[in-house]
Amino acid sequence: MKTYPVYLNGNWTITGDSIPVVNPADAEVFARMTVVDTVHVAQAIKDAHTAFGGWRHVTGKGRGEWLHKIATELERRREEIARIISVENGKPLTQSQGEVALAVDHLRWFAEEARRGYGRVVPQQAEEKRHLVVKTPLGVVAAISPWNFPLALAVRKVAPALAAGCTVILKPASQTPLTAVAFAECVDAVKPPNGLFQLVVGLAAEIGQEFLNNPLCRKITFTGSTEVGRKLIEGAARHIKPLALELGGHAPVLVFDDCDLDQAVKHAMIAKFRNTGQSCIAANRIYVQRTIYPDFVRAFVNQTKDLKMGSGLDPETQIGPLIDETAVARAIEHVQDAVSGGAKLLCGGNRGNGLGFFFEPTVLTDVARTALCMFEETFAPIAPITPFDTESEAIELANGSNYGLSAYVFTQELKRMFRLADVLEAGMIGINDGLPTTSQCPFGGVKQSGWGHELGSEGMEAFLETKHVSISID
Ligand code: NAP
């Protein structure tokens, strides 16, 4: 069985230790991934710091050219890398292909943003002074990414950090390291300076601690659970380490009776079932105005029953496996808890046959507010649908969560769109749109969904220092 290497200071390295990589569609170990210890990580930070000394002086245009070359290499290998994503993550191949295309677009967006690290000239109060606001790169950045979008979520950290003039060490999720290896190969193929980009895999808590403690590591950008985000915040307090946090979500979907029902069902299906429900912006709670509740539920259930579940590599598949057995156990717990609280199970509700970590696409209706799935992230293809009567009730339900990552609204009334965009407590609001992510707009949460933004011009800003330069000309 092949053991894949980490990428340290321009070298592909295999240490004595490795972890298994599992295909969630059949629960089989199909590869092993090298792991490193904190000595390697400390050395990687030192090498990244050395590389920073040169990279920070490459012009924005020059840095952008490197990113374009990486994008071209990723594009060239898109089919092969999409298959790697489907094998280790489980998602349907068309969605993996979409993820590669999204990552290429992120690289190209930040390749162009690299030229735009603008400062400003500020009018002086004293005649003999001149004031400049300048932007300089932070230094060495540690990027910690999750398994659910193993390529796109890593690239939306690495690309802006490199564009800003920083150097980066990526620590991907242990469950999906091979996608990160493939990305590192794309970087390596363009022959970057040693230490510009490095890949480490290993015990997350120890690696995270080294990132927190090492003074040469200037920022940690993390995407993952709110629980781990909280641990990083605690650890960061000691060294006042800057953090960017993209954490959990619990998106509400509000469907009003003035919506285009076909469009609402189609987009709610995307928001719920994309990536088998394992998306931070997945629809977790679907609230439908009582007047159209039966019609919405009927159409949603019919379409859910038509979803084809199977291996991500089967081109017909729309619902792949969940990432692991723990995820299946949580799905079962959420369904049983909702049903015991009075919810009706209209379809699905069971684990799939076979060895993989499959769970059927499921619809629950009339789910109690207190059910687990109404406030904990389900991260599975389970759609709880429940009715509401008035707009103010819908807003109260939507905002009644500790999370605030995304929210969805279906309505045709323009005034309502603006009212809800103002008051919904979420970093991203999809209006008649179940898939609001795009490279050129900021992605981030409010409340316990995180700090800061990725993508958009905000995405590169996160890796720049702001300095005031005051010049006296007296
Ligand atoms: P997770 O358990 O928090 O893991 C995310 C990453 O953090 C992995 O690389 C993991 O490494 C690492 N990690 C675990 N413990 C750590 C520690 N003590 N210190 C430093 N790093 C540590 O999350 P997950 O289950 O992989 O991902 C699902 C979660 O991510 C969900 O809550 C989802 O909503 C959230 N998410 C948020 C966004 C967003 O943009 N807001 C996007 C996608 C996902 P190991 O794999 O080696 O344990």
Residues whose N, C-alpha, C, O or C-beta is under 5 A from the ligand:
A	BS01	NAP	I144 S145 P146 W147 K171 P172 A173 S174 Q175 G202 A204 A205 G208 T223 G224 S225 T226 V228 K231 E246 L247 G248 G249 C280 S449
